[in-house]
Each structure stands twice: as C-alpha cells, then as structure tokens.
Amino acid sequence: MDQLSKCRANYTPLSPITFLERAARVYADRTSIIYRNTQFTWANTFNRCRRLASSLNKLNIVKNDVVSILAPNVPAMYEVHFAVPMAGAVLNTINIRLDSANVAQILDHSEAKILFVDYQYLRLAVEALRRLMNAAKSLPLVVVIDDVDTPTGVRLGELEYESLIRTGNPEHPPYVVEDEWDPVSLNYTSGTTSAPKGVVYSHRGAYLSTLSLLLQWGVGGFPVYMWSLPMFHCNGWTFTWGMAARGGTNVCIRNTGAADMYHAISTHKVTHMCCAPIVFNIILEATPEQRRPINHPIHVLTGGAPPPPALLEKIQGLGFNVTHAYGLTEATGPAMVCEWQSEWNSLPLVEQSRLKQRQGVSVLTLADADVKDPETMVSVNRDGKSIGEIVLRGSSIMKGYYKNDVENAKAFKDGWFWTGDVGVVHADGYVEIKDRSKDVIISGGENISSVEVENVLYLHPDVLEAAVVAMPHPFWGESPCAFVTMRKNSQVKEEDVIDHCRCKLPKFMVPKKMVFKDELPKTNTGKILKFKLREMAKELEQEHLNIPSSRRVNKTEEDNRITPRNDQDRPQQQILAISRL
Ligand SMILES: Nc1ncnc2c1ncn2[C@@H]1O[C@H](COP(=O)(O)OP(=O)(O)OP(=O)(O)O)[C@@H](O)[C@H]1O
C-alpha cells in the first residue's frame, strides 16, 4: 500500500477559498450577504471576489504580498476574505479601534502593499500613513471603501473599492494554492497583555479550523449569521469562510449597538451569532425602545473572555442558546469548547451555568490539549484544583509569529503551544481557566484567581462589569483590588459590594479595595485591559501610603498605547509561584 502515491485526483491542497467556488455552484441564488437595503447572492459574491482578485493582480499584487483592511463588518470586509487569497496574497485585517500609532506599527511590520479603508476610518488611516511618512517608511496603496448601500462619495486619491470590482475580470481564474502550508492571513493579537504579535495562518489550518468549528457548533445548512463578532478578530473565528461552506446568509452590521442587533435579529430571523461575553450586557441592558421580541432560537458562540455564570444564566433566560468556547488568535479562534452533555439538561439552571462557564475540551482539529506544570512539564491531576498552564497542539495552531523568533521560541516548546493561560482540569476532563498567567494575584504566597473573585462580584444584582487585579500590598505582597461598573441608578455603595464578597469568599480572596467606575478600559474585542487597571491600583496604593505624587510611577506616553510595558517580567515569576504550590 505504501507504493500508492499522491496525485492531483486524490490529493489537493486544503484552502478555505474553495468554499466560495462551491457556494457559487451549489447555492448560486441564495442570499450570501445582507447589509441594510443591499443584498447579494452567492453567485454575486463569487463574481465580485473574482473581479476584485483580478484587480489586485493588476495592481501588481503577487503571491505572499500582504493586503490590509481597516473596516467594520461591512460586505467588503467579508469579500476580502476570499478575494485577497484568490489573488495569492495574505489578508491582514486591522482592528478598527486601535490608535494611529498601532495601525502604523502593523502596516510597517506587515509590509502591507495595499490598505483598504472604510470611509468612516479614513482619518485614522491618514494619521497612521502620516506617521509612516514621517518615519520615512514605505506606504501602502490606499483603496477607499465607500458605503455600498448609501455611497458618500468620500475619496482619498484614485482608488475606490467598487470601481476595482467594476473594472475587474469576472472570468479571472481562481488562484490555485500549490502548498496548503502557504499563508492565508496575518492577524495581530489583541495586545491585552503584551505588544500585539503578528499571527500567521496557513490555508490548511484555516480550512481545517473552519470545518471543525462548524461541526463543533453543530451549524447545519443555511444559517442566518449576524456579524456581532468583528471579522478582524481571527477572521471572525473562521465563520467568514464557514458561511460560504454552509450556504449561510451573512447579516452585516456596522455597529454592535443594542438597536442594530435587535433589529437584525427580528427582521432577518438570525439563527447564529458569535460574541465576547461583554456583548451580552449590551443585549440585556437594551432600552424598551431598542428591544424587539425574540420568537425563535438563537445559537450564540461566546468566548474571548470568561463568561461569568450569572451572566450566562441571564442571557439564556432571554432565549439565547449559548455555547462557550475558549481560544486565542494563535489557535485560529476557538480551540476548546464546553461540549454540552445531554444529561446536564436536567440539572438546575445555576448548576448548568456553572458547568458551562468551564472552557471544556479540545475542538476536533486539535490533536490534544492539556494543562501542565510549566517547570516539570507534567500534566496536572484531574482534581479541579491543581493549577498549570494550558497547552495545545494540532492543526488549528498558527504557523508562527511573523518576524518574531523570540516569541516563537517562547510559544512553541516540547511539541506544545503554550497559551499563557492558567487552569485546572476537572475529573470529567473539562478544563477551566483560572486566570491568565499575568493576571494571577499572589497574596501572602496564595494564588488568587481573579476570575473566581469576578464571578462572585457578578452575582451581585447591581454589578454590570467587574475586573479584579493585583494591588501592591506592603505585607502580603499583593492583594485583590476590584474595579466595578454598576447598573444605572444603583444606590449600592462600595462597602456593600465588599460585604457581598465577604459572605461568599474566603477572607484572603475578598477585595481589599473596591473602585466604582463609569467604564472599564477595554480592547476593541471587549476584553478588559487589566494592565491599565493594575497601573490604577498601583496609583491607589501609592496614594494610600501617602507617597508624594512627584515620586509616584509616572504615566508615560506608552501607558496610553495598547502595548503594556510594565508586566514584562511577571509571567515567569508567577508561573514559578504557581508551580511551587
Ligand atoms: N472562554 C474564555 N474564557 C476565559 N478566557 C478566554 C476565553 N477565550 C479567550 N480567553 C482569553 O483571551 C486570550 C486570547 O485573546 P487574543 O488572542 O484576542 O489576544 P490577547 O491574548 O488578548 O492579546 P495579547 O496576546 O496580545 O495579550 C486567551 O489567551 C485567554 O486568556
């Protein structure tokens, strides 16, 4: 049998762009995209993508060139997921809430040849380009994306998205992927804990991850998928490509405000959506004018941050059927999922939410997932208590970080990808995150999981959002400090919330300081920027100790950037502390 060899008939490189060609054949007249009053079919989408790919090649885009895009969830953002790789190039979607310094950094680091910019983000793009120009760096060609539904006429130079489509060749032969290990996209990490890193996906990894997530989430034919998750985040957790694979309808929305989401859900009968847990608050806090009745089941895949059980309970009560996944940019989005066991359906709702907030088991494309002691590399006991670092291996894991050998060497060790997340394994094999290694609070030699304290805070009926970080403590080394936002018109005081924690937590885990804030600092993907809160906690401690402001740690310009510099030495220290336990 060994002599049977591969040939073109039985071995084709895997690539997610093949999903579109098939969609155009199989689902030609079905709706592919809805955006305001504009609708396309799968035949239209294939035609538009071929035209755009041909125009990109005419602009001298060749294999492995990077093409960037700065846009919200509009049709163009969807189309480039096919058109750019169909031109042989690598797609780089840029987070629209970054500042111009970060956008410039990404354009420079990725060596982007073309930048597609949605008209609403032109100012940000221009500022980023000005920075590149001042630093004598090369500039990408800019293509403005006007609103396809209600064009504004805004331009910057000659190139405009729709005219590239109009002038492109509809018969352009689809690009043939020769090696499935070739790059398909370049996504920068959220920069929650360190400088954003450029994560490269292969055609093979993207293809397999797409299929595995569709299967894992049980997405059948013709889903109506609302884009409440930014497509720029891990290519929309691969559902950009996935909707073509299932002949789904992409409901594009510019903003994830409550009114837009409720309107889309009820008008288009949305069946599926993904989002960070923070979006549940937007849905739950909607005003009566924004709300619409929800009369059909909606499947939600949530991840990106730990969903507190109290929040899961509330959103499920509204008719949303939540699946909880855990993932990273480096794992092409969701890598583990809390796979639901039917016998759990008979448990009380509180117990169901407690089980569901666990991060779960590996998705199908991962060969393995484990929790290991980072010093001994030994797997931790399945007792729900022994702590270690979550490690992953398999075809969903990135090719590597672009131009970053140092981080590649740290991330890939002993045949595993090391996530930097700290967790436990329960007796049933389900993993539960306790923290990011950088966020663990070490108080008097005890590790405190900030997630556990946050879960208790979320049980308070007036708490809207909560984040717990380490505050320096003269005796214990660190103590928990909670930052909380409260529901509108709440009369509750800080002391009341501390008392609530006292009733539910061991004394050493009770926040020593409670800070009410109007808003918590977040990344665009809805993650709370804990490094910023740690800085604030440090300031609070210095005030508490009456250190004159002149001697306090100064805020530098960099504090306002995504890149946290202050925590660089912390993970190693903390992992060592964890492994000592
Ligand atoms: N379901 C989840 N529960 C808890 N945490 C989660 C979950 N899903 C994702 N996360 C957190 O999000 C992280 C992945 O986020 P992402 O890839 O967007 O960039 P980042 O890690 O936030 O940014 P950076 O690596 O630049 O700091 C995971 O490592 C984990 O800490």
The ligand as an SDF file (V2000), in Angstrom:
LIG
                    3D

 31 33  0  0  0  0  0  0  0  0999 V2000
  -13.6580   31.4760   27.0510 N   0  0  0  0  0  0  0  0  0  0  0  0
  -12.6520   32.1160   27.5960 C   0  0  0  0  0  0  0  0  0  0  0  0
  -12.5330   32.1860   28.9390 N   0  0  0  0  0  0  0  0  0  0  0  0
  -11.5030   32.8370   29.5100 C   0  0  0  0  0  0  0  0  0  0  0  0
  -10.5610   33.4940   28.8300 N   0  0  0  0  0  0  0  0  0  0  0  0
  -10.6220   33.4490   27.4920 C   0  0  0  0  0  0  0  0  0  0  0  0
  -11.6600   32.7550   26.8190 C   0  0  0  0  0  0  0  0  0  0  0  0
  -11.4360   32.8780   25.4920 N   0  0  0  0  0  0  0  0  0  0  0  0
  -10.3220   33.5990   25.3580 C   0  0  0  0  0  0  0  0  0  0  0  0
   -9.8220   33.9630   26.5370 N   0  0  0  0  0  0  0  0  0  0  0  0
   -8.6310   34.7910   26.8090 C   0  0  0  0  0  0  0  0  0  0  0  0
   -8.2980   35.5040   25.6190 O   0  0  0  0  0  0  0  0  0  0  0  0
   -6.9460   35.1910   25.2420 C   0  0  0  0  0  0  0  0  0  0  0  0
   -6.7740   35.2650   23.7480 C   0  0  0  0  0  0  0  0  0  0  0  0
   -7.0330   36.5660   23.2970 O   0  0  0  0  0  0  0  0  0  0  0  0
   -6.4680   37.1690   21.9310 P   0  0  0  0  0  0  0  0  0  0  0  0
   -5.8840   36.1260   21.0880 O   0  0  0  0  0  0  0  0  0  0  0  0
   -7.5480   38.0150   21.3970 O   0  0  0  0  0  0  0  0  0  0  0  0
   -5.3650   38.1720   22.2720 O   0  0  0  0  0  0  0  0  0  0  0  0
   -4.7660   38.5370   23.6490 P   0  0  0  0  0  0  0  0  0  0  0  0
   -4.1320   37.2680   24.1550 O   0  0  0  0  0  0  0  0  0  0  0  0
   -5.8590   39.1540   24.4530 O   0  0  0  0  0  0  0  0  0  0  0  0
   -3.6800   39.6010   23.2820 O   0  0  0  0  0  0  0  0  0  0  0  0
   -2.1220   39.5430   23.6210 P   0  0  0  0  0  0  0  0  0  0  0  0
   -1.6520   38.1140   23.3900 O   0  0  0  0  0  0  0  0  0  0  0  0
   -1.5570   40.4870   22.6220 O   0  0  0  0  0  0  0  0  0  0  0  0
   -2.0460   39.9830   25.0260 O   0  0  0  0  0  0  0  0  0  0  0  0
   -6.7020   33.8120   25.8120 C   0  0  0  0  0  0  0  0  0  0  0  0
   -5.3350   33.5650   25.9870 O   0  0  0  0  0  0  0  0  0  0  0  0
   -7.4620   33.8860   27.1280 C   0  0  0  0  0  0  0  0  0  0  0  0
   -6.6970   34.4970   28.1320 O   0  0  0  0  0  0  0  0  0  0  0  0
  1  2  1  0
  2  3  1  0
  2  7  2  0
  3  4  2  0
  4  5  1  0
  5  6  2  0
  6  7  1  0
  6 10  1  0
  7  8  1  0
  8  9  2  0
  9 10  1  0
 10 11  1  0
 11 12  1  0
 11 30  1  0
 12 13  1  0
 13 14  1  0
 13 28  1  0
 14 15  1  0
 15 16  1  0
 16 17  2  0
 16 18  1  0
 16 19  1  0
 19 20  1  0
 20 21  2  0
 20 22  1  0
 20 23  1  0
 23 24  1  0
 24 25  2  0
 24 26  1  0
 24 27  1  0
 28 29  1  0
 28 30  1  0
 30 31  1  0
M  END
$$$$
